[in-house]
Amino acid sequence: MGTQRRLSWRSLAAATTMALAVGVIIAPAAHTADDPVEVVVDGGDVRADNVNGLTYKGLGVLSCNSTSNLLIDYKAEHPGRYWQLIRVLFGGRAPLINHVKIEMGSDTNTSTGSDPATMRTADELADASRSPGFQLAADAKKVNPKLKVSILRWVMPQWVQNEWNKGTGADEMYKWYKETILDAYEKYGYMVDYVDPDTNETRDPDEAFIKWYKNAILTDTDFADPRYGIPAAKREKAEKAYHNIKIIAADENNTLNIGPSMLSDAELFGIVDAVGYHYTTEDRHDGPVGSDTNLPYTRLATGENKYDEDKEVWYSEGTASFGYTDYRVNNTEGANGASTGIGGVQSALDLANRSVKSYANSKRTHYIFQPAIGSFYEGAQYSHKELVSARDPWSGYLHYDAALYVMQHFTQFARTGWENDTNTAGIWRTVPEASYSGVSGTVDLDGSNGAPSYMTLADPRKKDFSTIVVNDSYQPKSYRIKAENMRLGSDPTMEIWETRGPDAGRPYDANFKRLAGEIRPGGDGYYTYTVKPRSIVTLTTLDKSHDKATKQRLPESRDRTVLDTDATGKKHNTRDNVLYADDFGYEEEGKVQVGTGNGAHKASQPYLRSRGNQPRYMVDQTGAWEVGEDASGNNVLYQYMDQSMKDTGAWNRNTPNTTVGDFRWENYRATVDVSFPDPDGGLAALGVRQQKGMAISDAAYNVRIGPAGAWTFYEYGTAVASGTVAASDSYRLAIEAKGATITTYIDGKAVSTYQDPTPQTEGRVKLGTGFHKTAFDNLKVEKIDGYAPYARAQLDNMDSSVTYDGTWNRNAALGDAMDWYRSTSTSTTAGASFTVPFTGTGIDVIGGNNGTAVLDVYVDGKLIARDAKTAVTDKRLATYALRGLPDGAHTARFVLKSGKIVLDAFNAISGDVDSTVDTTPIRGALEKIGRPARADYTAGSWALFDSASSAAKAAVAGQKGLDAIGVEQITDRLEEAHDRLVRKDGTAAQ
């Protein structure tokens, strides 16, 4: 304890009581909002001898199914930003994250995408460098060598699966695990700490295999096989570390069977070091008190079981906060349409309550995020449920969510991690008797009932403690905390650190992890404090008021610069006609720093070697996509998953496909060379304008061709055109998307032109194959003369710069992953309006809509469209698109005349248009209209015509940034405004 001068004291009276029973908390009596909650932190309850179950291990990150894929690109393109991220998450004296859990990939889609298999065949040497998870762990160890690493499987490679299905695959499974573990050890210098031998999210733990696997580890003495690559001098050390691998079981979801099994099976109990399960805060409560099915996980953690031994209990997979907290604070989901601030279901405070309640109800002292880092393209399943968003490696954009501050309330006010063998690391213990949560729910938690929710962590020497309190209700909540049998020293002052949403007129982050005050115990020994609504506080006896690390602000996000490079694909360049290019040679890329030596140092490695030959910027949904040499020795991109490797157990079963690029790309031509080295044939696909989904058919427009020359053009998954060209081992495929016109080319010749009546206007590029080895080369994405190539920026509907008038429902809780940031704003009230500031030549109003909304549209105060209709649209599509504005800063106001409008996001269109645009249609419309006299028409009808006429004249005079779609819209608006002119005598214009 420090003795520095403290801030103001506070006191409060009144108390309630809480019953204790064998480490299990009995719920306090019902509380009203005015009832104080009494918490007694008794040193007798701080169990220094409990080194597994009650040690607070803090937080972990799960790397799996493509969630970390783009991180290796951040490391290569923006190493400064990448290593700053590593320090923020894993570094410091009080690291936020202490564990990297790796779900081993099998090139199949097990959620948001696929991770590469470390061994695609039984004969292939393991390559852990393909996996971004093994690399993430290696780099994290550079700032935290004590970081734990664990692995588990879900879908296994087909060579393992084939034998496993026969009931004889244990040796193959073991080989896959062992060779992967040893390859990571040889490349990065660390030994995996935990293995779950069972399948992820099983409902029936394979206890026999868990036992078999642990025995295989302990009795294995073969570390000299050349396949492992372990030098002779390191084999003894490797063997010792390998034998120390611990067992985690069983990563169940929807079942809780491994706990009772361990209590009833002494052999299993002795083998399993940690138990983990997913997506619930609860223990089991069936059977009589003391039975193996009644509070089994609590009894495992506390050691109050027939073996008198405590075990680690993990929340081994859970979500982070959904969406961006800085957007969701603008919701209207609170009482009487108020905001829930940083709280509400699936919010940052919900996340805090999950940590508290999962400990209070099932004694879990470790929470693992799936994921903590979202480094895959938006639009895949389960988008926007992370602490950090890292999706634009070309720009270096990173978004650190406020949920990080919330979780720091747990990790920065205690010593977290794993206790050492001599029990001298000083890891703080959780205190069951001083922890409780009465919020509702078991997965998505709702704290609006105002029930107490708090968790206490204490120094095993009893010199300090911290109590974390979560109040996710709309009313304040008072707490009285008393320390008994603690050794707090001569200065028992308690600091209060608070995180909540902003006060009126204050910056969004003004109240994030700030020192809100200091208090001392009153005459009755109680500290008293009232916790504000929708907030989290840590009340700690630690002196953190002058600690720089505690006060450290999270890094600011950078602008999300659109992917627009030169012909190398490396350098940002908006002046040429290339948006992106990749010849898969990567001569333009330098060496990359990789953590090695168990965090002792970084090694400088060639670009492709550093990333296991994974291609740049590509996020795989299914398939084995990797750079390799062709017959001529040139690098090409191969999709290796053939019939022998074809998956049978993927969660999301699609043919192989991968995604690359920027969701804001709009009008462009994508070209790629394809070839078919598999003698059994194959299929190659190219798609454009992909916004969401995980199949090649989720690219709005895609063409597929095989070596026989038969091709088919699809709008999403619907065949639109087909034909045949000459059979060939290779083709050059291209799709040109400009506005609603989509043209397909094969070997430079147009084979199909499609006019889409309801076009998807923006999105990324996709490559796809069948289950045959297929090659791709010379990928190029080019701008189209006379068309805006992309949206310059996107604003979410919840962005604070967007203003609303009238009646709106602005929702973020339980939002759809296909809505940007899981938020929408909806109105059915005539006269309701929304105003959007933007810079560019146009704006898209994006959202899933039924087409009933009718809008009046104003730009910079002028009416430019009256009774504008909206389109029936799926999510992420533009229900209304405005083009043809002068390139610059604008404010658009949209007034709902009738119908229903659902707002998701707004895209501002770039004025970077190559070449001169033909304005003949506008000139023709002006000539046809002539020179109507203002005096002849009503003021209301003339205002619309005047703005349209002025815009048309400016366009033909050489308007900067004007593109072909803008010409079309300006012409249409002029003609419509003329048709709407009303003479003062009541007749229409002629």
Backbone hydrogen bonds, N-H to C=O, Kabsch-Sander energy under -0.5 kcal/mol:
donor,donor_aa,acceptor,acceptor_aa,energy
21,A,24,V,-1.3
24,V,21,A,-3.1
26,I,19,A,-1.2
35,D,32,T,-1.2
37,V,478,S,-2.5
39,V,480,R,-3.1
41,V,39,V,-0.6
41,V,482,K,-3.2
42,D,40,V,-0.9
43,G,41,V,-0.5
43,G,484,E,-3.4
45,D,42,D,-2.4
46,V,43,G,-1.1
47,R,45,D,-1.0
48,A,46,V,-1.4
50,N,47,R,-1.5
51,V,49,D,-1.0
56,Y,428,W,-2.7
57,K,55,T,-0.8
57,K,365,T,-1.8
58,G,365,T,-0.8
59,L,96,L,-0.8
60,G,367,Y,-2.4
61,V,99,H,-2.4
62,L,369,F,-2.7
63,S,61,V,-0.5
63,S,101,K,-3.1
64,C,62,L,-0.6
67,T,64,C,-3.3
69,N,66,S,-1.3
70,L,375,S,-2.7
71,L,68,S,-1.7
72,I,68,S,-0.5
72,I,69,N,-0.8
73,D,70,L,-0.6
74,Y,70,L,-1.8
75,K,71,L,-2.4
76,A,72,I,-1.2
77,E,73,D,-3.1
78,H,74,Y,-2.7
82,Y,78,H,-2.4
83,W,79,P,-2.8
84,Q,80,G,-1.6
85,L,81,R,-2.1
86,I,82,Y,-2.2
87,R,83,W,-1.9
88,V,84,Q,-2.6
89,L,85,L,-2.4
90,F,86,I,-2.6
91,G,86,I,-0.6
91,G,87,R,-1.6
97,I,89,L,-2.4
98,N,59,L,-2.9
99,H,59,L,-0.6
100,V,148,K,-2.6
101,K,61,V,-3.1
101,K,99,H,-0.6
102,I,150,S,-3.0
103,E,63,S,-2.3
103,E,101,K,-0.5
104,M,102,I,-0.9
104,M,152,L,-2.8
105,G,116,P,-0.6
107,D,115,D,-2.6
110,T,108,T,-0.8
110,T,113,G,-1.7
111,S,113,G,-0.5
114,S,620,D,-2.2
115,D,108,T,-0.5
118,T,105,G,-0.5
127,D,118,T,-1.5
130,R,127,D,-1.2
131,S,128,A,-1.4
135,Q,131,S,-1.5
136,L,132,P,-2.6
137,A,133,G,-2.4
138,A,134,F,-1.9
139,D,135,Q,-2.6
140,A,136,L,-2.7
141,K,137,A,-2.0
142,K,139,D,-1.0
143,V,139,D,-0.5
143,V,140,A,-1.2
144,N,140,A,-1.4
147,L,144,N,-2.3
148,K,98,N,-2.7
150,S,100,V,-2.0
151,I,194,Y,-1.7
152,L,102,I,-1.7
153,R,196,D,-0.5
153,R,198,D,-0.9
154,W,104,M,-0.5
154,W,155,V,-0.6
160,V,157,P,-1.1
161,Q,157,P,-2.8
162,N,158,Q,-2.9
163,E,159,W,-0.7
164,W,160,V,-2.7
165,N,161,Q,-2.7
166,K,162,N,-0.6
166,K,163,E,-0.6
167,G,164,W,-1.6
168,T,163,E,-2.0
173,M,169,G,-2.7
174,Y,170,A,-2.7
175,K,171,D,-2.5
176,W,172,E,-2.3
177,Y,173,M,-2.4
178,K,174,Y,-3.3
179,E,175,K,-2.6
180,T,176,W,-1.6
181,I,177,Y,-2.9
182,L,178,K,-2.9
183,D,179,E,-1.6
184,A,180,T,-2.3
185,Y,181,I,-2.0
186,E,182,L,-2.6
187,K,183,D,-2.6
188,Y,184,A,-2.8
189,G,184,A,-0.7
189,G,185,Y,-1.4
190,Y,184,A,-0.6
193,D,149,V,-2.4
194,Y,149,V,-1.8
195,V,246,K,-2.2
196,D,151,I,-2.5
200,N,153,R,-2.2
201,E,251,D,-1.9
202,T,199,T,-1.1
202,T,250,A,-0.7
207,E,205,P,-1.7
210,I,206,D,-2.1
211,K,207,E,-2.1
212,W,208,A,-2.3
213,Y,209,F,-3.2
214,K,210,I,-2.1
215,N,211,K,-2.1
216,A,212,W,-2.2
217,I,213,Y,-2.2
218,L,214,K,-2.1
219,T,215,N,-2.0
220,D,216,A,-0.8
220,D,217,I,-0.7
223,F,221,T,-1.0
228,Y,225,D,-2.1
229,G,225,D,-0.6
229,G,226,P,-0.6
234,K,231,P,-1.7
235,R,231,P,-0.7
235,R,232,A,-1.0
236,E,232,A,-0.5
238,A,234,K,-2.4
239,E,235,R,-2.9
240,K,236,E,-2.1
241,A,237,K,-2.3
242,Y,238,A,-2.7
243,H,239,E,-2.4
244,N,240,K,-0.8
244,N,241,A,-0.6
245,I,242,Y,-1.6
246,K,193,D,-3.2
248,I,195,V,-1.8
249,A,274,A,-2.3
251,D,276,G,-1.1
252,E,276,G,-1.0
253,N,202,T,-0.9
254,N,278,H,-0.6
261,S,257,N,-1.8
262,M,258,I,-2.2
263,L,259,G,-1.9
264,S,260,P,-1.6
265,D,261,S,-1.3
266,A,264,S,-0.6
269,F,265,D,-2.7
270,G,266,A,-2.1
271,I,267,E,-1.3
272,V,268,L,-2.4
273,D,247,I,-2.2
274,A,247,I,-1.8
275,V,312,E,-2.5
276,G,249,A,-1.3
277,Y,314,W,-1.5
278,H,252,E,-2.8
279,Y,317,E,-1.5
281,T,442,T,-1.2
286,D,293,T,-0.9
291,S,288,P,-2.4
294,N,291,S,-1.5
295,L,284,R,-2.8
295,L,293,T,-0.7
299,R,295,L,-2.1
300,L,296,P,-1.9
301,A,297,Y,-2.2
302,T,298,T,-2.5
303,G,299,R,-1.2
305,N,303,G,-2.0
308,D,305,N,-1.8
311,K,300,L,-2.7
312,E,273,D,-1.6
314,W,275,V,-3.2
315,Y,366,H,-3.7
316,S,277,Y,-0.9
316,S,314,W,-1.2
317,E,277,Y,-0.6
318,G,368,I,-2.2
320,A,385,K,-1.1
322,F,346,Q,-2.4
323,G,384,H,-2.0
325,T,323,G,-0.5
327,Y,324,Y,-1.2
328,R,324,Y,-2.5
329,V,325,T,-1.5
330,N,327,Y,-2.0
331,N,328,R,-1.8
332,T,810,R,-2.6
334,G,338,A,-3.4
337,G,334,G,-1.6
338,A,335,A,-1.4
343,G,340,T,-2.3
347,S,344,G,-1.5
348,A,342,I,-0.6
349,L,342,I,-1.6
350,D,344,G,-0.5
351,L,347,S,-2.1
352,A,348,A,-1.8
353,N,349,L,-2.6
354,R,350,D,-2.0
355,S,351,L,-1.7
356,V,352,A,-2.2
357,K,353,N,-3.4
358,S,354,R,-2.4
359,Y,355,S,-1.1
360,A,356,V,-3.1
361,N,357,K,-3.0
362,S,358,S,-1.1
363,K,359,Y,-2.3
364,R,358,S,-1.5
365,T,313,V,-1.8
365,T,363,K,-0.6
367,Y,58,G,-1.8
368,I,315,Y,-2.4
369,F,60,G,-2.9
369,F,367,Y,-0.5
370,Q,318,G,-3.0
370,Q,371,P,-0.5
372,A,369,F,-0.6
374,G,372,A,-0.5
374,G,388,V,-3.1
375,S,67,T,-3.3
375,S,373,I,-1.0
380,A,377,Y,-1.0
383,S,380,A,-1.1
387,L,372,A,-1.5
388,V,372,A,-2.2
389,S,399,H,-2.2
390,A,374,G,-2.8
390,A,388,V,-0.5
392,D,397,Y,-0.6
395,S,392,D,-1.2
396,G,392,D,-1.8
397,Y,392,D,-1.0
399,H,389,S,-2.2
400,Y,398,L,-0.6
401,D,387,L,-2.9
401,D,399,H,-0.7
404,L,401,D,-2.1
405,Y,402,A,-0.7
406,V,402,A,-1.7
407,M,403,A,-2.5
408,Q,404,L,-1.9
409,H,405,Y,-0.7
409,H,406,V,-1.0
410,F,407,M,-1.6
411,T,407,M,-1.5
412,Q,408,Q,-2.4
414,A,411,T,-0.6
416,T,414,A,-0.7
417,G,56,Y,-1.8
419,E,51,V,-0.6
423,N,420,N,-1.6
428,W,415,R,-2.6
429,R,458,A,-2.8
430,T,54,L,-3.3
431,V,456,T,-2.2
434,A,431,V,-1.6
435,S,432,P,-1.5
436,Y,454,Y,-2.8
438,G,452,P,-2.7
440,S,446,D,-2.0
445,L,443,V,-0.7
446,D,440,S,-2.4
447,G,445,L,-0.6
450,G,447,G,-1.8
454,Y,436,Y,-3.4
455,M,468,I,-2.1
457,L,466,S,-2.9
458,A,429,R,-2.8
459,D,464,D,-2.5
462,K,459,D,-2.6
466,S,457,L,-2.9
467,T,539,L,-2.7
468,I,455,M,-3.1
468,I,466,S,-0.5
469,V,467,T,-0.5
469,V,537,V,-3.1
470,V,453,S,-2.7
471,N,469,V,-0.5
471,N,535,S,-3.0
472,D,470,V,-0.5
477,K,531,V,-2.4
479,Y,529,Y,-3.2
480,R,37,V,-3.4
481,I,527,Y,-2.8
482,K,39,V,-2.7
483,A,525,G,-0.6
484,E,41,V,-2.7
484,E,482,K,-0.5
487,R,462,K,-3.0
488,L,486,M,-0.6
494,M,519,I,-3.4
495,E,540,T,-3.0
496,I,517,G,-2.7
497,W,495,E,-0.6
497,W,538,T,-2.4
498,E,514,R,-2.9
499,T,536,I,-2.4
500,R,511,N,-1.4
501,G,534,R,-0.6
506,R,503,D,-2.3
510,A,507,P,-1.7
512,F,509,D,-1.6
513,K,511,N,-0.6
514,R,498,E,-2.7
516,A,496,I,-2.6
516,A,514,R,-1.0
517,G,496,I,-1.0
518,E,8,S,-0.8
519,I,494,M,-2.8
522,G,526,Y,-2.5
525,G,522,G,-2.1
527,Y,481,I,-3.7
529,Y,479,Y,-2.3
531,V,477,K,-3.7
531,V,529,Y,-0.6
534,R,473,S,-1.5
535,S,471,N,-2.1
536,I,499,T,-2.2
537,V,469,V,-2.5
538,T,497,W,-2.5
539,L,467,T,-2.8
539,L,537,V,-0.5
540,T,495,E,-2.3
540,T,538,T,-0.7
541,T,465,F,-2.2
544,K,542,L,-1.0
547,D,544,K,-1.5
548,K,546,H,-0.6
551,K,547,D,-1.7
552,Q,548,K,-1.1
561,T,559,D,-1.6
564,D,562,V,-0.9
565,T,579,L,-2.5
566,D,571,K,-1.8
569,G,566,D,-1.5
573,N,564,D,-2.7
579,L,781,V,-3.4
580,Y,781,V,-1.8
582,D,779,L,-2.7
589,E,586,Y,-1.3
592,V,605,Q,-3.0
594,V,603,A,-2.5
596,T,601,H,-3.2
598,N,188,Y,-2.4
599,G,596,T,-0.6
600,A,597,G,-1.3
601,H,596,T,-1.8
603,A,594,V,-3.3
605,Q,592,V,-2.7
605,Q,603,A,-0.6
610,S,606,P,-2.8
611,R,607,Y,-0.7
611,R,608,L,-0.9
612,G,609,R,-1.3
613,N,608,L,-3.0
614,Q,611,R,-1.4
618,M,615,P,-0.7
619,V,659,T,-2.5
620,D,618,M,-0.6
621,Q,657,N,-2.4
622,T,657,N,-1.8
623,G,107,D,-3.0
625,W,623,G,-0.9
626,E,624,A,-0.6
626,E,638,Y,-2.6
627,V,613,N,-3.0
628,G,636,V,-2.5
630,D,634,N,-2.6
633,G,630,D,-2.1
636,V,628,G,-2.9
637,L,776,F,-2.8
638,Y,626,E,-3.0
638,Y,636,V,-0.6
639,Q,774,T,-2.6
640,Y,624,A,-3.0
640,Y,638,Y,-0.6
642,D,640,Y,-0.8
645,M,642,D,-1.0
646,K,642,D,-0.9
651,W,109,N,-1.1
652,N,109,N,-2.0
653,R,651,W,-0.8
654,N,652,N,-0.9
657,N,622,T,-1.8
658,T,767,L,-2.4
659,T,619,V,-2.3
660,V,765,V,-2.6
661,G,617,Y,-0.5
665,W,662,D,-1.7
666,E,789,P,-3.5
667,N,788,A,-0.9
668,Y,666,E,-0.7
668,Y,737,A,-1.3
669,R,782,E,-2.5
670,A,735,I,-2.4
671,T,780,K,-2.9
672,V,733,L,-2.4
673,D,777,D,-3.1
674,V,731,Y,-3.0
675,S,775,A,-2.0
676,F,729,D,-1.8
678,D,773,K,-1.1
681,G,678,D,-2.1
684,A,705,I,-2.8
685,A,768,G,-2.6
686,L,703,V,-2.2
687,G,766,K,-2.8
688,V,701,Y,-2.6
689,R,763,G,-0.6
690,Q,764,R,-1.8
691,Q,689,R,-0.5
691,Q,698,D,-0.6
693,G,379,G,-2.6
698,D,695,A,-2.0
699,A,696,I,-1.6
700,A,689,R,-1.2
700,A,698,D,-0.5
701,Y,688,V,-1.7
702,N,714,Y,-2.1
703,V,686,L,-2.5
704,R,712,T,-2.2
705,I,684,A,-2.5
706,G,710,A,-1.2
709,G,706,G,-2.1
711,W,723,G,-2.7
712,T,704,R,-2.0
713,F,721,A,-3.4
714,Y,702,N,-3.3
715,E,718,T,-2.6
716,Y,699,A,-0.6
716,Y,700,A,-2.1
716,Y,714,Y,-0.7
718,T,715,E,-2.4
719,A,717,G,-0.6
720,V,713,F,-3.2
721,A,713,F,-1.6
723,G,711,W,-2.1
725,V,709,G,-2.3
728,S,707,P,-1.7
731,Y,674,V,-2.2
733,L,672,V,-2.8
733,L,731,Y,-0.6
734,A,745,Y,-2.0
735,I,670,A,-2.1
736,E,743,T,-3.1
737,A,668,Y,-2.9
737,A,735,I,-0.6
738,K,736,E,-0.6
738,K,741,T,-2.5
741,T,738,K,-2.1
742,I,740,A,-0.6
742,I,754,Y,-3.0
743,T,736,E,-2.6
743,T,741,T,-0.5
744,T,752,S,-2.9
745,Y,734,A,-3.0
746,I,749,K,-2.4
747,D,732,R,-3.2
749,K,746,I,-1.6
751,V,744,T,-2.8
752,S,744,T,-1.3
754,Y,742,I,-3.2
756,D,740,A,-2.8
756,D,754,Y,-0.7
761,T,759,P,-0.6
763,G,665,W,-2.7
764,R,690,Q,-2.7
765,V,660,V,-2.5
766,K,687,G,-2.4
767,L,658,T,-2.3
768,G,685,A,-2.0
769,T,656,P,-2.4
770,G,683,L,-1.1
772,H,770,G,-1.8
774,T,639,Q,-1.7
775,A,675,S,-2.4
776,F,637,L,-2.6
777,D,673,D,-2.1
779,L,582,D,-2.0
780,K,671,T,-2.6
781,V,580,Y,-3.3
782,E,669,R,-2.8
783,K,577,N,-3.1
784,I,667,N,-0.6
786,G,914,D,-2.8
787,Y,784,I,-2.0
791,A,664,R,-2.1
792,R,908,A,-2.9
793,A,908,A,-1.2
795,L,906,F,-2.9
797,N,904,D,-2.2
799,D,796,D,-1.7
802,V,799,D,-1.8
803,T,801,S,-0.5
803,T,835,T,-1.9
805,D,833,S,-2.5
808,W,806,G,-0.5
809,N,826,T,-2.7
810,R,808,W,-0.6
811,N,809,N,-0.7
811,N,824,T,-2.5
815,G,812,A,-1.4
819,D,816,D,-1.7
822,R,819,D,-2.5
823,S,820,W,-1.6
824,T,811,N,-2.0
825,S,903,L,-2.1
826,T,809,N,-2.6
827,S,901,I,-1.9
830,A,828,T,-0.6
831,G,896,L,-3.4
832,A,829,T,-2.1
833,S,805,D,-2.3
834,F,894,F,-1.9
835,T,803,T,-2.6
836,V,892,A,-3.1
838,F,890,H,-2.5
840,G,888,G,-2.7
841,T,909,I,-2.3
842,G,909,I,-0.5
843,I,882,L,-1.6
844,D,907,N,-2.4
845,V,880,Y,-3.2
846,I,844,D,-0.7
846,I,905,A,-2.8
847,G,877,L,-2.3
849,N,847,G,-0.7
849,N,873,T,-1.3
851,G,871,A,-0.6
853,A,900,K,-0.7
854,V,898,S,-2.3
855,L,868,A,-2.7
856,D,895,V,-2.2
857,V,865,A,-3.1
858,Y,893,R,-3.0
859,V,862,K,-2.7
860,D,891,T,-3.1
862,K,859,V,-1.8
864,I,857,V,-3.0
865,A,857,V,-1.5
868,A,855,L,-3.5
870,T,853,A,-1.0
871,A,879,T,-2.4
873,T,849,N,-1.8
873,T,871,A,-0.6
877,L,874,D,-1.4
879,T,845,V,-2.5
879,T,877,L,-0.6
880,Y,845,V,-1.3
882,L,843,I,-2.7
885,L,841,T,-2.7
887,D,960,K,-1.2
888,G,840,G,-1.2
890,H,838,F,-3.3
892,A,836,V,-2.8
893,R,858,Y,-2.9
894,F,834,F,-2.8
895,V,856,D,-2.7
896,L,832,A,-3.2
896,L,894,F,-0.5
897,K,854,V,-3.4
897,K,895,V,-0.6
898,S,854,V,-1.1
901,I,827,S,-2.3
903,L,825,S,-3.1
903,L,901,I,-0.5
904,D,846,I,-3.1
905,A,846,I,-1.3
906,F,795,L,-2.7
907,N,844,D,-1.5
908,A,793,A,-2.8
908,A,906,F,-0.5
909,I,842,G,-2.3
909,I,907,N,-0.5
910,S,790,Y,-2.4
913,V,911,G,-1.7
914,D,912,D,-0.5
919,T,917,V,-0.6
922,I,919,T,-0.6
923,R,919,T,-2.2
924,G,920,T,-2.8
925,A,921,P,-1.9
926,L,922,I,-2.5
927,E,923,R,-2.4
928,K,924,G,-2.3
929,I,925,A,-2.1
930,G,926,L,-2.0
934,R,932,P,-0.5
936,D,933,A,-1.8
937,Y,934,R,-1.7
938,T,982,V,-2.8
942,W,938,T,-2.3
943,A,939,A,-2.0
944,L,940,G,-0.9
945,F,941,S,-1.6
946,D,942,W,-3.3
947,S,943,A,-1.8
948,A,944,L,-1.9
949,S,945,F,-3.0
950,S,946,D,-2.5
951,A,947,S,-2.1
952,A,948,A,-2.1
953,K,949,S,-2.4
954,A,950,S,-2.2
955,A,951,A,-1.9
956,V,952,A,-2.0
957,A,953,K,-1.1
958,G,955,A,-1.5
959,Q,955,A,-1.1
962,L,959,Q,-1.4
964,A,786,G,-3.1
967,V,963,D,-2.3
968,E,964,A,-2.0
969,Q,965,I,-2.3
970,I,966,G,-2.9
971,T,967,V,-2.3
972,D,968,E,-2.2
973,R,969,Q,-2.9
974,L,970,I,-2.3
975,E,971,T,-2.4
976,E,972,D,-2.5
977,A,973,R,-2.5
978,H,974,L,-2.3
979,D,975,E,-2.1
980,R,976,E,-1.4
981,L,978,H,-1.3
983,R,987,T,-3.5
984,K,936,D,-2.3
986,G,983,R,-2.5
989,A,981,L,-1.5
